[in-house]
Amino acid sequence: MDLFIFDNIEKDETIQAILEKDNTALLRGIIRFAETEGVTGNSLREYVASKLANDDNVLSQLAKSGKNIGQDLYRLAALDIEMIYKRLFNTKIKYQPSGNDTGYFSAYTESIRGITEAGTAGELLDRLIAHYKKLGCGIMAKYIAFKFDGEITGVPDTDKTVFDDIVGMDYQKKVLIDNTKAFAEGRYANNVLLFGDRGSGKSSSVKALLNMFAGDGLRLIELPKSSITLIPKLTKELESSPHRYILFLDDLTFEKHDTEYRALKIAMDGQVQASAGNVLVYATSNRRHLIRETWADRDGGEVHVNDTKQETLSLAERFGISLFFPAPDPKQYIEIVRVLLARGGVEMTEEIRKEAVRWEMNYGGKSGRCAKQFANDYLSKHA
């Protein structure tokens, strides 16, 4: 087709099958797509729309980074789309997909539907550019949560936790929401350390932030401690995205001999390269200072003990906000149980209170997690 901008799609086997009228190869490709990625009933047209929406080209790169699209570039893209619309978009094939959930973010599926339904070539191009500007392209457009271990993978079924599920911690929740709202709106915001007792709602709070602000462009990337050294490379890849990313380090603790904590210090504050304005680090830990200490670290061995202490504290100080999540006291524990049971239609009684106390004594002590586990068990048996 001799395309100027969207020439990548010509290399696709299914696109070639359309052009060569190879119906067997075409149907094979459409079946695979429709049953794994399809969100409309017009599978062939959607296939072309999806290839265009996820094509990494000079137009999509400029649009997703918010840069200007010149008249000549737009004109050449319009010539491409005119040809694509005539030769690919109006090809017909009868195949009705099964309609299973793809796990894609709702805004992505809505955008793909809109691109698929474009009535003219000009409308198709404008909807593509709007898609790039709002969502970007490729895997980062399809999901709101990701895992990174050197390679980014999408998480199709994200945790649906909301802040109403986390009973108490009102101050902590407000600080988190205010900071993340500022970040999502493009204002100054801080890296955050959530520390405290296990099961107190630290990780759940971060997941609740994603569900609250995903519609505003917030995305979450969870990475293990072993990938900390790759954060500068990752942030470089993310800086041209229209989204704002929280790099989530869950249950983070360092041993004294670990080197990753120095890499994290540099990634957060200290590298020559400017930090990406659309990336923050949120970490959870049972420890305020993150690096495991012994009394020997404080009392013996090294001449300049204060220097050692400063090194130990310096990582925690890279987080502009540190929030303590304490374990609930006995009254708070029972209140959490009461609220969770009430949501399931069960009213707290003295007998239930005694069962809840026995549960926490047998299963790990008073915590929000323990209260939720008791409530789930009780509701499964009685509600």
C-alpha positions as CSV (number, residue, x, y, z in Angstrom):
1,M,0.0,0.0,0.0
2,D,3.1,2.3,0.2
3,L,2.1,3.9,3.5
4,F,4.1,6.8,4.9
5,I,3.3,6.7,8.7
6,F,1.5,3.4,9.4
7,D,3.8,1.2,7.3
8,N,4.3,-1.2,10.3
9,I,0.8,-2.7,9.8
10,E,1.7,-3.9,6.3
11,K,4.0,-6.4,7.8
12,D,1.2,-8.1,9.8
13,E,0.2,-11.5,8.4
14,T,-3.6,-10.9,8.8
15,I,-3.4,-7.5,7.1
16,Q,-1.5,-9.2,4.3
17,A,-4.2,-11.8,4.1
18,I,-6.8,-9.1,3.6
19,L,-4.8,-7.5,0.8
20,E,-4.1,-10.8,-0.9
21,K,-7.7,-12.0,-0.4
22,D,-6.4,-15.2,1.4
23,N,-9.6,-16.0,3.2
24,T,-8.2,-19.0,5.1
25,A,-5.2,-17.1,6.6
26,L,-7.5,-14.1,7.2
27,L,-10.1,-16.2,9.2
28,R,-7.3,-17.8,11.2
29,G,-6.0,-14.4,12.3
30,I,-9.4,-12.9,13.0
31,I,-10.5,-15.9,15.1
32,R,-7.4,-15.6,17.3
33,F,-7.9,-11.9,17.7
34,A,-11.7,-11.9,18.3
35,E,-11.5,-14.6,21.0
36,T,-8.6,-13.0,22.9
37,E,-8.8,-9.2,22.3
38,G,-12.0,-8.4,20.6
39,V,-14.5,-6.1,22.2
40,T,-17.0,-5.5,19.3
41,G,-19.0,-7.7,17.0
42,N,-17.2,-6.4,13.9
43,S,-14.1,-8.5,14.3
44,L,-12.3,-7.7,11.0
45,R,-12.8,-3.9,11.2
46,E,-11.9,-4.0,14.9
47,Y,-8.7,-5.9,14.1
48,V,-7.6,-3.1,11.7
49,A,-8.6,-0.5,14.3
50,S,-6.6,-2.2,17.0
51,K,-3.5,-2.5,14.9
52,L,-3.7,1.2,14.2
53,A,-4.4,2.2,17.8
54,N,-1.4,0.2,19.0
55,D,1.0,1.1,16.3
56,D,4.2,2.7,17.6
57,N,5.0,5.3,14.9
58,V,6.1,8.9,14.8
59,L,2.5,10.2,14.9
60,S,1.5,8.1,18.0
61,Q,4.8,9.0,19.8
62,L,4.2,12.8,19.3
63,A,0.5,12.6,20.2
64,K,1.0,10.5,23.4
65,S,3.7,12.8,24.7
66,G,1.5,15.9,24.1
67,K,3.7,17.4,21.4
68,N,2.5,19.3,18.3
69,I,1.5,17.4,15.2
70,G,2.6,19.5,12.1
71,Q,0.4,20.1,9.1
72,D,2.6,18.0,6.8
73,L,2.6,15.1,9.2
74,Y,-1.1,15.2,9.6
75,R,-1.6,15.4,5.8
76,L,0.6,12.4,5.2
77,A,-1.2,10.5,7.9
78,A,-4.5,11.4,6.3
79,L,-3.3,9.9,3.0
80,D,-2.4,6.7,4.8
81,I,-5.7,6.5,6.6
82,E,-7.6,7.2,3.4
83,M,-6.0,4.2,1.7
84,I,-6.4,2.0,4.8
85,Y,-10.0,2.9,5.1
86,K,-10.8,2.0,1.5
87,R,-8.7,-1.2,1.3
88,L,-8.9,-2.6,4.8
89,F,-11.7,-1.0,6.8
90,N,-14.5,-1.9,4.5
91,T,-13.6,-5.5,4.0
92,K,-16.2,-7.8,5.4
93,I,-16.1,-11.2,7.0
94,K,-18.7,-13.1,9.0
95,Y,-17.4,-14.1,12.4
96,Q,-19.2,-13.5,15.7
97,P,-16.8,-13.6,18.7
98,S,-17.8,-15.4,21.9
99,G,-17.7,-12.1,23.8
100,N,-15.6,-13.1,26.8
101,D,-14.1,-10.3,29.0
102,T,-10.6,-9.3,27.9
103,G,-9.6,-7.6,31.2
104,Y,-8.8,-4.4,29.4
105,F,-9.4,-1.0,31.1
106,S,-12.9,0.3,30.2
107,A,-11.6,3.5,28.7
108,Y,-9.5,1.4,26.3
109,T,-12.4,-0.7,25.1
110,E,-14.6,2.4,24.7
111,S,-11.9,4.0,22.6
112,I,-11.5,0.9,20.4
113,R,-15.2,0.8,19.9
114,G,-15.2,4.4,18.8
115,I,-12.3,3.9,16.4
116,T,-14.0,0.8,14.9
117,E,-17.2,2.8,14.3
118,A,-15.6,5.7,12.5
119,G,-17.8,6.6,9.5
120,T,-15.1,8.3,7.4
121,A,-11.3,8.2,6.9
122,G,-11.0,11.7,8.5
123,E,-13.1,10.6,11.5
124,L,-10.9,7.5,11.8
125,L,-7.7,9.6,11.9
126,D,-9.0,12.1,14.4
127,R,-10.2,9.3,16.7
128,L,-6.8,7.6,16.5
129,I,-5.0,10.8,17.5
130,A,-7.4,11.3,20.4
131,H,-6.7,7.7,21.5
132,Y,-2.9,8.3,21.4
133,K,-3.3,11.5,23.4
134,K,-5.4,10.0,26.1
135,L,-4.2,6.5,26.4
136,G,-1.0,6.1,24.4
137,C,-0.5,2.9,22.5
138,G,0.4,-0.7,23.1
139,I,0.2,-2.5,26.4
140,M,0.3,0.7,28.4
141,A,-3.0,1.8,26.9
142,K,-4.8,-1.5,27.7
143,Y,-4.4,-1.9,31.4
144,I,-4.2,0.2,34.6
145,A,-1.9,-2.1,36.6
146,F,1.3,-3.8,35.6
147,K,4.1,-5.9,36.9
148,F,7.8,-5.2,36.0
149,D,10.7,-7.6,36.4
150,G,12.8,-6.3,33.5
151,E,9.8,-6.5,31.2
152,I,6.3,-4.9,31.6
153,T,3.3,-7.2,31.7
154,G,-0.3,-6.1,32.1
155,V,-2.5,-7.2,35.0
156,P,-6.0,-7.9,33.6
157,D,-7.9,-8.6,36.8
158,T,-6.9,-5.9,39.3
159,D,-7.8,-5.8,43.0
160,K,-11.1,-4.0,43.4
161,T,-10.4,-2.6,46.9
162,V,-11.8,0.9,47.7
163,F,-11.2,3.1,50.7
164,D,-14.6,2.2,52.2
165,D,-13.2,-1.3,52.6
166,I,-10.5,0.0,54.9
167,V,-12.1,0.8,58.2
168,G,-10.3,3.5,60.3
169,M,-7.0,5.1,59.3
170,D,-8.8,8.3,58.3
171,Y,-5.8,10.5,58.6
172,Q,-3.6,8.2,56.6
173,K,-6.2,7.8,53.9
174,K,-6.7,11.6,53.6
175,V,-3.0,12.2,53.2
176,L,-2.7,9.5,50.6
177,I,-5.7,10.7,48.6
178,D,-4.6,14.4,48.7
179,N,-1.0,13.6,47.6
180,T,-2.2,11.2,44.8
181,K,-4.9,13.6,43.6
182,A,-2.2,16.3,43.2
183,F,0.0,13.9,41.3
184,A,-2.9,12.8,39.0
185,E,-3.7,16.4,38.3
186,G,-0.1,17.2,37.3
187,R,0.8,19.2,40.5
188,Y,3.7,18.6,42.8
189,A,3.5,15.4,44.9
190,N,5.8,13.3,47.1
191,N,7.0,9.8,47.1
192,V,5.3,7.9,50.0
193,L,6.4,5.3,52.5
194,L,3.6,3.4,54.3
195,F,5.0,1.6,57.3
196,G,3.6,-0.2,60.3
197,D,2.1,-3.4,61.5
198,R,1.2,-6.2,59.2
199,G,-2.3,-6.5,58.0
200,S,-3.1,-2.8,58.8
201,G,-4.1,-1.8,55.3
202,K,-0.9,-0.4,53.8
203,S,-1.0,-2.4,50.5
204,S,-4.8,-2.2,50.3
205,S,-4.6,1.6,50.5
206,V,-2.3,1.8,47.5
207,K,-4.7,-0.5,45.5
208,A,-7.6,1.7,46.6
209,L,-5.8,4.8,45.2
210,L,-5.5,3.1,41.8
211,N,-9.2,2.3,41.7
212,M,-10.0,5.9,42.8
213,F,-7.8,7.7,40.2
214,A,-7.5,5.3,37.3
215,G,-10.0,7.4,35.4
216,D,-7.7,10.4,35.9
217,G,-4.8,8.6,34.3
218,L,-3.2,7.0,37.3
219,R,-1.4,3.7,36.7
220,L,0.3,1.3,39.1
221,I,3.5,-0.7,38.3
222,E,4.4,-3.3,41.0
223,L,8.1,-4.4,40.9
224,P,10.1,-6.6,43.2
225,K,13.2,-5.5,45.1
226,S,15.4,-7.3,42.6
227,S,14.3,-4.8,39.8
228,I,15.1,-1.6,41.7
229,T,18.3,-1.2,39.8
230,L,16.2,-1.0,36.6
231,I,14.0,2.0,37.8
232,P,16.0,4.6,35.9
233,K,15.5,2.6,32.7
234,L,11.8,2.1,33.4
235,T,11.2,5.8,34.2
236,K,12.9,6.8,30.9
237,E,10.4,4.5,29.0
238,L,7.5,6.0,30.9
239,E,8.3,9.7,30.6
240,S,6.6,10.2,27.2
241,S,3.4,8.5,28.3
242,P,0.2,10.5,28.9
243,H,-0.3,8.6,32.2
244,R,1.1,9.1,35.7
245,Y,2.7,6.1,37.3
246,I,3.1,4.9,40.9
247,L,6.0,2.4,41.1
248,F,4.8,0.1,43.9
249,L,7.4,-1.6,46.1
250,D,5.4,-3.9,48.5
251,D,6.7,-5.2,51.8
252,L,10.1,-3.6,51.3
253,T,13.0,-4.4,53.7
254,F,16.7,-4.3,53.1
255,E,19.5,-6.3,54.8
256,K,22.6,-4.3,55.7
257,H,24.6,-6.0,52.9
258,D,21.9,-5.3,50.2
259,T,23.0,-2.9,47.5
260,E,19.5,-2.2,46.0
261,Y,18.7,0.4,48.7
262,R,21.5,2.6,47.3
263,A,20.1,2.2,43.8
264,L,16.7,3.2,45.1
265,K,18.1,6.3,46.8
266,I,19.7,7.4,43.6
267,A,16.6,6.6,41.5
268,M,14.4,8.7,43.9
269,D,16.8,11.6,44.5
270,G,20.4,11.8,43.4
271,Q,20.8,10.9,39.8
272,V,22.1,13.4,37.3
273,Q,19.2,12.7,34.9
274,A,16.1,14.6,36.0
275,S,13.4,12.4,37.5
276,A,10.4,11.8,35.3
277,G,7.6,14.1,36.3
278,N,5.0,11.4,35.8
279,V,6.5,8.8,38.1
280,L,6.4,8.4,41.9
281,V,7.5,5.6,44.3
282,Y,5.1,4.3,46.9
283,A,6.6,1.6,49.2
284,T,5.1,-0.4,52.0
285,S,7.2,-1.9,54.9
286,N,6.9,-3.1,58.4
287,R,10.0,-1.0,59.2
288,R,10.2,2.8,59.3
289,H,13.9,2.9,58.4
290,L,13.7,0.0,55.8
291,I,17.2,-1.3,56.5
292,R,17.4,-4.0,59.2
293,E,19.6,-2.9,62.1
294,T,21.2,-4.7,65.0
295,W,22.5,-3.3,68.3
296,A,26.0,-4.0,67.1
297,D,25.4,-1.6,64.2
298,R,25.0,1.1,66.8
299,D,27.4,0.2,69.5
300,G,30.5,-1.4,68.0
301,G,33.0,-1.8,65.2
302,E,33.0,1.3,63.1
303,V,34.7,4.5,64.3
304,H,32.2,6.9,62.7
305,V,29.0,5.3,64.1
306,N,27.0,8.4,63.3
307,D,27.9,8.1,59.6
308,T,26.5,4.6,59.6
309,K,23.3,5.7,61.3
310,Q,22.9,8.5,58.7
311,E,23.4,6.1,55.9
312,T,20.7,3.8,57.4
313,L,18.2,6.7,57.7
314,S,18.9,8.4,54.4
315,L,16.7,6.1,52.3
316,A,13.6,6.7,54.4
317,E,14.2,10.4,54.2
318,R,13.9,10.2,50.4
319,F,10.2,9.7,50.9
320,G,8.6,13.1,51.3
321,I,5.6,11.5,53.2
322,S,5.9,8.7,55.7
323,L,2.6,7.3,57.1
324,F,2.4,5.0,60.1
325,F,-0.3,2.3,60.0
326,P,-0.7,0.9,63.5
327,A,-2.5,-2.3,64.5
328,P,-6.0,-1.7,65.9
329,D,-6.6,-1.9,69.6
330,P,-9.2,-4.3,70.9
331,K,-12.1,-1.8,70.5
332,Q,-11.0,-0.8,67.0
333,Y,-10.6,-4.5,66.0
334,I,-14.2,-5.2,67.0
335,E,-15.4,-2.1,65.3
336,I,-13.8,-3.2,62.0
337,V,-15.5,-6.6,62.4
338,R,-18.8,-4.8,63.1
339,V,-18.6,-2.6,60.0
340,L,-17.6,-5.5,57.7
341,L,-20.4,-7.7,59.0
342,A,-22.9,-4.9,58.6
343,R,-22.0,-4.6,55.0
344,G,-23.0,-8.3,54.7
345,G,-26.3,-7.7,56.4
346,V,-25.3,-9.2,59.8
347,E,-25.7,-7.3,63.1
348,M,-23.0,-7.6,65.7
349,T,-24.0,-9.6,68.8
350,E,-22.1,-10.5,72.0
351,E,-21.7,-14.0,70.8
352,I,-20.2,-12.8,67.5
353,R,-17.9,-10.5,69.4
354,K,-16.6,-13.5,71.4
355,E,-16.1,-15.5,68.2
356,A,-14.1,-12.6,66.7
357,V,-11.9,-12.4,69.7
358,R,-11.3,-16.2,69.6
359,W,-10.5,-15.9,65.9
360,E,-7.8,-13.2,66.4
361,M,-6.2,-15.2,69.2
362,N,-5.9,-18.2,67.0
363,Y,-5.1,-16.6,63.7
364,G,-2.3,-14.0,64.1
365,G,-3.5,-11.2,66.3
366,K,-5.6,-8.1,66.0
367,S,-5.3,-6.5,62.5
368,G,-7.5,-5.2,59.8
369,R,-6.6,-8.2,57.7
370,C,-7.5,-10.6,60.6
371,A,-10.9,-8.8,61.0
372,K,-11.6,-9.1,57.3
373,Q,-10.8,-12.8,57.4
374,F,-13.1,-13.4,60.3
375,A,-15.9,-11.5,58.7
376,N,-15.5,-13.4,55.4
377,D,-15.6,-16.7,57.3
378,Y,-18.6,-15.7,59.3
379,L,-20.6,-14.4,56.4
380,S,-19.8,-17.5,54.3
381,K,-21.3,-19.6,57.0
382,H,-24.2,-17.5,58.1
383,A,-25.2,-14.8,55.7
